[in-house]
Amino acid sequence: MTIIHGMNTLPRLVSTALAQRLSVMPAVVVTGARQTGKSTLAERLVQGERHYRSLDDFDVLDAARRDPEALLGGTEPVTLDEVQREPGLFPAVKRAIDRNRKPGRFLLTGSANLLLMRQVSESLAGRASYLTLWPMTRREQRGLGRAGRWEELLATPDAGWRDLLAAGDDSAEDWRALARRGGFPTPAIELATPTERAIWFDGYVRTYLERDLQDLATISALPDFRRLMRAASLRLGQLVNQTELGRDVALPQPTVHRWLNLLETSYLLVRLPAYAVNRTKRLLKAPKIYWGDTGVALHLAAAEPDGAHLENVVLHDLLAWRDARLERAELGYWRTTIGEEVDFVIEAQGKLLPIEVKATARPRLTDCAHLRTFRSEYGKQARAGLMLHTGSTLEWLAPDVLAAPWWKVL
């Protein structure tokens, strides 16, 4: 695989969506985990046309607390970076927008899901559009500025999938290498050795625990919190059972619940909901647990990549694709009461696309069983099944299941 160095020059998947939203809404909020490249993305838009202020600068943070109106300036466009550090700034942004609703006036970035912070969501209701910047996808790392070929698969009749994927110029890659480096720009693009990446990931986790986490909630028992992070990373791809997780790390279930929410708010943890026709039932079923970045997950677990990490690689690409598109798509997993399971289901354009991920180079007909059960269950609403594997075979294993190398899609 060819990785283009110099992350400041690499196009990002959300760039087009960001420009579209800035042309319509008075405020656009870009959220995501720290170090995904939000500041770099925001700085690219400055170019003399916007004022840029980061709340990581203590002078700017102090001004945001003492005199937010002055910090926001007049009517010139303003970019405010790491705004979660001072939630009290948002009422001032609200007042400024209510006086002048000029599109693109405010670009706000934050290392937390600001929609989940009550003061923010109330202040910006009807005034802001939201985007999530996930760690870099494989194709972003290659300089292509996009996610996998999900959009093309949705737009192509099932019978044309094989020809579509065969026509690509993608080269084979060891998925374990991608899982180890993850998608944060620094370890994925700029660092070359496992030792360098281990040093970076250790610093990243410490910064999160000692600084970013304290911006969201005061937690004194940081060693306990880190143990929970490691336990969660060891349960990758499994159903979330907070009681069992608490028992593993000697913590009460309410504490586990609260801390998992904080990890999810920080975009480090991902809880994938179950798919069901009845949307209310989706909320009642246990989600599966994944991480926003496989490099962080592997560092915390001190483990080697396995099949669950390959699933996580695919999910990360799906999340980046989903959150950059204007028309909403839903992602979930599917599981029956007798244990039949499909790793991922894309719900988009009134159809369902089931995806199975297998860490095998030789997919077999028996591997299709759950995909075919899913298609039988949902009939005409279901597209053909897609089985992603680690080999080079691109063929129809069954009339309704296409086996494809993961690197042909991601």
C-alpha positions as CSV (number, residue, x, y, z in Angstrom):
1,M,0.0,0.0,0.0
2,T,1.2,3.5,-0.8
3,I,0.7,6.1,2.0
4,I,1.2,9.7,1.1
5,H,3.1,11.6,3.8
6,G,2.3,15.1,4.9
7,M,-1.1,14.9,6.5
8,N,-1.7,18.7,5.9
9,T,-1.9,18.0,2.2
10,L,-4.3,15.0,2.3
11,P,-7.9,15.7,1.4
12,R,-10.5,14.6,3.9
13,L,-13.8,12.9,3.2
14,V,-15.9,15.5,5.0
15,S,-14.5,18.5,3.1
16,T,-17.3,18.7,0.5
17,A,-20.0,18.2,3.1
18,L,-18.4,20.9,5.3
19,A,-18.3,23.4,2.5
20,Q,-22.0,22.6,1.7
21,R,-23.1,23.2,5.2
22,L,-21.1,26.4,5.6
23,S,-22.9,27.8,2.6
24,V,-26.3,27.2,4.2
25,M,-26.1,27.3,8.0
26,P,-24.9,30.2,10.3
27,A,-22.9,27.6,12.4
28,V,-21.3,24.3,11.5
29,V,-20.0,22.1,14.3
30,V,-17.3,19.5,13.5
31,T,-16.8,17.0,16.3
32,G,-14.7,13.9,16.7
33,A,-12.0,12.5,18.9
34,R,-8.9,14.6,19.6
35,Q,-6.2,14.3,17.0
36,T,-8.5,13.2,14.1
37,G,-7.4,16.4,12.2
38,K,-10.2,18.8,13.0
39,S,-7.8,21.7,13.6
40,T,-6.0,21.0,10.4
41,L,-9.3,20.9,8.5
42,A,-10.5,24.2,10.2
43,E,-7.2,26.0,9.5
44,R,-7.4,25.2,5.8
45,L,-10.6,27.2,5.6
46,V,-9.0,30.3,7.2
47,Q,-6.8,31.6,4.4
48,G,-7.3,35.2,5.4
49,E,-11.1,34.8,5.2
50,R,-11.9,33.7,8.7
51,H,-10.6,34.6,12.2
52,Y,-9.1,31.4,13.8
53,R,-9.1,31.0,17.6
54,S,-8.3,27.9,19.5
55,L,-9.4,27.4,23.1
56,D,-6.3,25.2,23.6
57,D,-4.6,28.6,23.9
58,F,-5.0,29.7,27.5
59,D,-5.3,33.4,26.6
60,V,-8.2,32.6,24.2
61,L,-9.8,30.3,26.8
62,D,-9.6,33.0,29.4
63,A,-11.2,35.5,27.0
64,A,-14.0,33.0,26.3
65,R,-14.8,32.9,30.0
66,R,-14.4,36.6,30.8
67,D,-15.7,38.3,27.6
68,P,-17.1,35.9,25.0
69,E,-18.8,38.7,23.1
70,A,-15.5,40.3,22.4
71,L,-13.9,37.0,21.4
72,L,-16.6,36.4,18.8
73,G,-15.8,39.8,17.1
74,G,-18.0,41.6,14.7
75,T,-19.6,40.1,11.7
76,E,-16.5,38.4,10.2
77,P,-16.5,34.6,10.0
78,V,-14.9,33.0,13.0
79,T,-13.5,29.5,13.6
80,L,-13.4,28.4,17.2
81,D,-11.4,25.3,17.9
82,E,-11.8,22.9,20.8
83,V,-15.0,24.7,22.0
84,Q,-16.0,22.0,24.5
85,R,-13.4,23.5,26.9
86,E,-15.8,26.4,27.6
87,P,-19.5,25.5,27.2
88,G,-20.4,28.9,28.5
89,L,-19.4,30.3,25.1
90,F,-22.4,28.9,23.4
91,P,-25.0,31.3,24.6
92,A,-22.9,34.1,23.2
93,V,-22.7,32.3,19.9
94,K,-26.5,31.9,20.0
95,R,-27.0,35.6,20.6
96,A,-24.6,36.5,17.7
97,I,-26.4,34.2,15.3
98,D,-29.8,35.6,16.3
99,R,-28.5,39.1,15.5
100,N,-27.0,38.0,12.1
101,R,-27.8,34.6,10.5
102,K,-25.3,34.9,7.7
103,P,-24.3,31.5,6.5
104,G,-20.9,30.2,7.5
105,R,-20.5,32.7,10.3
106,F,-19.2,30.2,12.9
107,L,-17.2,27.0,12.4
108,L,-16.9,25.3,15.7
109,T,-14.8,22.2,16.4
110,G,-14.8,20.0,19.5
111,S,-13.3,16.8,20.8
112,A,-16.7,15.6,22.2
113,N,-20.1,15.0,20.8
114,L,-21.5,18.4,21.6
115,L,-25.1,17.3,20.7
116,L,-25.0,15.3,23.9
117,M,-24.1,18.4,26.0
118,R,-27.4,19.9,27.0
119,Q,-26.2,23.6,27.1
120,V,-24.8,23.2,23.6
121,S,-27.7,21.5,22.0
122,E,-30.2,24.0,23.5
123,S,-28.1,27.0,22.4
124,L,-27.6,25.9,18.9
125,A,-30.9,24.2,18.2
126,G,-32.0,25.2,14.6
127,R,-28.8,27.3,14.2
128,A,-26.2,24.7,13.5
129,S,-25.4,21.7,11.3
130,Y,-23.2,18.9,12.7
131,L,-20.5,16.8,11.1
132,T,-18.3,14.1,12.6
133,L,-14.7,13.7,11.6
134,W,-13.6,10.1,12.2
135,P,-9.9,9.0,12.1
136,M,-8.7,8.6,8.5
137,T,-10.1,5.9,6.3
138,R,-7.7,3.7,4.3
139,R,-8.5,5.7,1.2
140,E,-7.9,9.0,3.0
141,Q,-4.5,7.7,4.0
142,R,-3.8,6.9,0.4
143,G,-4.6,10.5,-0.6
144,L,-8.0,9.8,-2.2
145,G,-10.2,11.8,0.3
146,R,-12.9,9.2,0.5
147,A,-14.3,6.2,2.3
148,G,-14.9,2.7,0.8
149,R,-17.1,2.0,-2.2
150,W,-20.3,1.9,-0.3
151,E,-22.0,4.6,-2.3
152,E,-21.2,2.8,-5.6
153,L,-22.4,-0.5,-4.2
154,L,-25.8,1.1,-3.2
155,A,-26.1,2.7,-6.7
156,T,-25.3,-0.5,-8.6
157,P,-27.7,-3.4,-9.2
158,D,-26.6,-6.4,-7.3
159,A,-25.7,-8.3,-10.4
160,G,-23.2,-5.6,-11.3
161,W,-21.3,-5.7,-8.0
162,R,-18.6,-8.2,-9.2
163,D,-17.8,-6.1,-12.3
164,L,-17.8,-2.9,-10.3
165,L,-15.3,-4.2,-7.8
166,A,-13.2,-6.0,-10.4
167,A,-12.7,-2.7,-12.3
168,G,-11.1,-1.0,-9.3
169,D,-7.3,-0.4,-9.2
170,D,-7.0,-1.3,-5.5
171,S,-3.9,-3.3,-4.4
172,A,-3.8,-6.0,-1.8
173,E,-2.8,-5.0,1.8
174,D,-2.3,-6.8,5.1
175,W,-5.3,-5.7,7.1
176,R,-3.4,-6.3,10.3
177,A,-1.0,-3.4,9.4
178,L,-4.0,-1.1,8.9
179,A,-5.5,-2.2,12.2
180,R,-2.3,-1.6,14.1
181,R,-1.7,1.9,12.8
182,G,-5.3,2.9,13.0
183,G,-6.5,6.2,11.4
184,F,-5.3,9.0,13.6
185,P,-3.1,11.1,11.1
186,T,0.1,11.1,13.2
187,P,0.5,7.4,13.8
188,A,-1.1,6.4,10.5
189,I,0.8,8.8,8.2
190,E,3.8,10.3,10.0
191,L,5.2,7.5,12.2
192,A,7.0,4.6,10.6
193,T,7.7,2.0,13.3
194,P,5.7,0.1,15.9
195,T,7.8,1.6,18.7
196,E,7.1,5.2,17.5
197,R,3.4,4.4,17.4
198,A,3.3,2.8,20.8
199,I,4.9,5.9,22.3
200,W,2.3,8.1,20.5
201,F,-0.7,5.9,21.6
202,D,0.5,5.9,25.2
203,G,0.7,9.7,25.2
204,Y,-2.7,9.9,23.6
205,V,-4.3,7.8,26.3
206,R,-2.6,9.7,29.1
207,T,-3.7,13.0,27.6
208,Y,-7.3,11.8,27.3
209,L,-7.3,10.6,30.9
210,E,-5.5,13.5,32.5
211,R,-7.0,16.4,30.5
212,D,-9.8,15.8,27.9
213,L,-11.8,13.5,30.2
214,Q,-11.7,16.1,33.0
215,D,-13.3,18.7,30.6
216,L,-16.3,16.4,30.4
217,A,-16.5,15.0,34.0
218,T,-14.4,15.0,37.1
219,I,-13.1,11.5,37.6
220,S,-10.6,11.0,40.4
221,A,-10.2,7.2,40.0
222,L,-8.2,7.4,36.7
223,P,-6.5,3.9,37.2
224,D,-10.0,2.4,37.5
225,F,-11.1,4.2,34.4
226,R,-8.1,3.0,32.5
227,R,-8.8,-0.6,33.6
228,L,-12.3,-0.2,32.2
229,M,-10.9,1.0,28.9
230,R,-8.7,-2.0,28.7
231,A,-11.5,-4.4,29.6
232,A,-13.7,-2.8,26.9
233,S,-11.0,-3.1,24.3
234,L,-10.7,-6.8,25.1
235,R,-14.5,-7.3,24.5
236,L,-14.3,-5.9,21.0
237,G,-17.2,-7.0,18.8
238,Q,-19.1,-8.5,21.7
239,L,-22.5,-7.6,23.2
240,V,-22.3,-5.0,25.9
241,N,-23.0,-6.4,29.3
242,Q,-22.3,-3.7,31.8
243,T,-22.8,-6.0,34.8
244,E,-20.2,-8.5,33.6
245,L,-17.9,-5.7,32.6
246,G,-18.2,-4.1,36.0
247,R,-17.5,-7.5,37.6
248,D,-14.3,-7.9,35.5
249,V,-12.9,-4.5,36.8
250,A,-14.5,-4.5,40.3
251,L,-16.7,-1.5,39.5
252,P,-20.5,-1.0,40.2
253,Q,-22.8,-1.2,37.1
254,P,-23.9,2.5,37.4
255,T,-20.2,3.6,37.3
256,V,-19.6,1.4,34.2
257,H,-22.7,2.8,32.5
258,R,-21.5,6.4,33.2
259,W,-17.9,5.8,32.1
260,L,-18.9,4.0,28.9
261,N,-21.1,7.0,28.1
262,L,-18.1,9.3,28.5
263,L,-16.0,7.1,26.2
264,E,-18.7,7.2,23.6
265,T,-19.2,11.0,24.0
266,S,-15.4,11.3,23.3
267,Y,-15.7,9.2,20.2
268,L,-13.3,6.6,21.5
269,L,-16.0,4.0,22.0
270,V,-18.7,2.9,19.5
271,R,-21.8,1.1,20.5
272,L,-23.4,-0.5,17.4
273,P,-27.1,-1.0,17.8
274,A,-29.1,-4.1,16.8
275,Y,-31.1,-3.9,13.6
276,A,-34.8,-4.6,13.8
277,V,-37.8,-3.5,11.7
278,N,-39.4,-2.0,14.8
279,R,-37.2,0.9,15.7
280,T,-38.3,0.9,19.3
281,K,-37.0,-2.7,19.6
282,R,-33.6,-1.6,18.5
283,L,-33.3,0.5,21.6
284,L,-34.1,-2.5,23.8
285,K,-31.6,-4.9,22.3
286,A,-28.0,-4.9,23.6
287,P,-25.5,-3.1,21.4
288,K,-22.1,-4.5,20.3
289,I,-19.0,-2.7,21.4
290,Y,-16.3,-1.4,19.1
291,W,-13.6,1.3,19.2
292,G,-13.4,4.5,17.1
293,D,-9.8,3.6,16.3
294,T,-8.3,0.1,16.2
295,G,-4.8,1.4,16.9
296,V,-5.9,2.7,20.3
297,A,-7.9,-0.5,21.0
298,L,-4.9,-2.7,20.2
299,H,-2.6,-0.5,22.3
300,L,-5.0,-0.7,25.3
301,A,-5.5,-4.5,25.0
302,A,-1.8,-5.2,24.4
303,A,-3.0,-7.7,21.9
304,E,-2.5,-8.9,18.3
305,P,-5.2,-8.2,15.7
306,D,-7.9,-10.8,15.3
307,G,-11.2,-11.1,13.5
308,A,-12.9,-8.6,15.7
309,H,-10.4,-6.0,14.8
310,L,-11.0,-6.7,11.1
311,E,-14.7,-6.1,11.8
312,N,-13.7,-2.8,13.6
313,V,-11.7,-1.7,10.5
314,V,-14.8,-2.2,8.3
315,L,-17.1,-0.5,10.8
316,H,-14.8,2.6,11.1
317,D,-14.9,3.0,7.3
318,L,-18.7,2.6,7.4
319,L,-19.1,5.2,10.1
320,A,-16.9,7.7,8.2
321,W,-18.9,7.2,5.1
322,R,-22.3,7.4,6.9
323,D,-21.5,10.6,8.7
324,A,-20.1,12.4,5.6
325,R,-23.2,11.9,3.4
326,L,-26.2,14.2,3.4
327,E,-28.8,11.5,3.1
328,R,-28.8,9.6,6.4
329,A,-28.0,5.9,6.5
330,E,-28.4,3.6,9.5
331,L,-25.9,1.0,10.6
332,G,-26.5,-1.9,12.9
333,Y,-25.8,-5.6,13.4
334,W,-28.4,-8.4,13.1
335,R,-28.8,-11.3,15.5
336,T,-31.5,-13.9,16.1
337,T,-32.6,-15.5,19.4
338,I,-30.8,-18.7,18.3
339,G,-27.5,-16.9,17.6
340,E,-27.6,-16.4,13.9
341,E,-25.7,-13.1,13.2
342,V,-24.8,-10.7,10.5
343,D,-22.0,-8.3,11.3
344,F,-23.3,-5.2,9.7
345,V,-26.5,-4.0,8.1
346,I,-26.7,-0.8,6.1
347,E,-30.2,0.7,5.9
348,A,-30.3,3.2,3.1
349,Q,-32.6,4.3,0.3
350,G,-35.3,1.9,1.6
351,K,-33.1,-1.2,1.2
352,L,-31.0,-3.3,3.5
353,L,-27.4,-4.3,2.6
354,P,-26.1,-7.1,4.9
355,I,-22.4,-7.5,5.3
356,E,-20.4,-10.3,6.9
357,V,-16.7,-10.0,7.7
358,K,-14.5,-13.1,7.8
359,A,-10.8,-13.1,8.7
360,T,-10.2,-16.0,6.3
361,A,-8.5,-16.1,2.9
362,R,-10.7,-18.9,1.7
363,P,-14.4,-18.1,2.2
364,R,-16.7,-21.1,1.7
365,L,-20.4,-21.6,1.0
366,T,-21.1,-22.5,4.6
367,D,-19.9,-19.0,5.6
368,C,-22.9,-17.6,3.7
369,A,-25.5,-19.2,5.9
370,H,-26.4,-16.2,8.1
371,L,-26.4,-13.8,5.2
372,R,-28.8,-16.0,3.4
373,T,-31.0,-16.4,6.5
374,F,-31.1,-12.6,6.7
375,R,-32.2,-12.3,3.1
376,S,-34.8,-14.9,3.5
377,E,-36.2,-13.0,6.6
378,Y,-36.4,-9.6,4.8
379,G,-37.2,-10.6,1.3
380,K,-37.3,-7.9,-1.4
381,Q,-36.1,-5.3,1.0
382,A,-32.7,-7.0,1.3
383,R,-29.9,-6.5,-1.2
384,A,-27.5,-9.3,-2.0
385,G,-25.2,-10.3,0.8
386,L,-21.6,-9.0,0.8
387,M,-18.9,-11.1,2.4
388,L,-15.6,-9.4,3.0
389,H,-12.6,-11.6,3.5
390,T,-8.8,-11.4,3.6
391,G,-8.0,-13.4,0.4
392,S,-8.1,-12.4,-3.3
393,T,-11.3,-14.3,-4.4
394,L,-13.9,-12.1,-6.0
395,E,-16.8,-14.4,-6.9
396,W,-20.5,-15.2,-6.2
397,L,-20.3,-18.0,-3.5
398,A,-24.1,-18.3,-3.8
399,P,-26.5,-16.6,-6.3
400,D,-27.2,-14.0,-3.6
401,V,-23.8,-13.6,-1.8
402,L,-20.7,-12.0,-3.3
403,A,-17.4,-12.8,-1.7
404,A,-14.9,-9.9,-2.1
405,P,-11.5,-9.0,-0.7
406,W,-11.9,-6.4,2.0
407,W,-9.3,-4.2,0.2
408,K,-11.5,-4.1,-3.0
409,V,-14.2,-2.3,-1.0
410,L,-12.4,-0.3,1.7
